[in-house]
């Protein structure tokens, strides 16, 4: 798949104000500063589409981007930003959970994980929650170009060990780098295939 057009559509805090659920959507989420905006910009070939910042917690709304006029990328707020207030974190969490649980045209959530660090409790807890709710997701390891091959292999091995405590079958994992564009083809191929499933569902 090639992305020829990516257009910002709307930002909001209320899923009832999201675009009509007529097209397939793919959400991107991860801990603050995981490289989410950079990954979205890399996928779309537009360096200015999603706002990148060195300040964690920049994304605070549900952001919809229409891709090729036929599907959406949804940029969700990062979880686990310690410097925000408890009230604000609680509000973000409810907004995220309501969207992921209730959005009928959400085909998959891409959970972004920083490949440079060993398993984090908040990542594991969020992944386990998706599994408990039986919601489809893919783990995307970001910034894989910033560590050695041995370090990457070690960290991924630790993640698999941690996930194996709860999972009989490990979820799909993709390695990515916004700088080298690693993972772009894997993610877009996954979206292209899943879009056909959405279209088949609509035809029934």
Order of alpha helices (4+ residues) and beta strands (2+ residues): beta-beta-alpha-beta-beta-alpha-beta-alpha-beta-alpha-beta-alpha
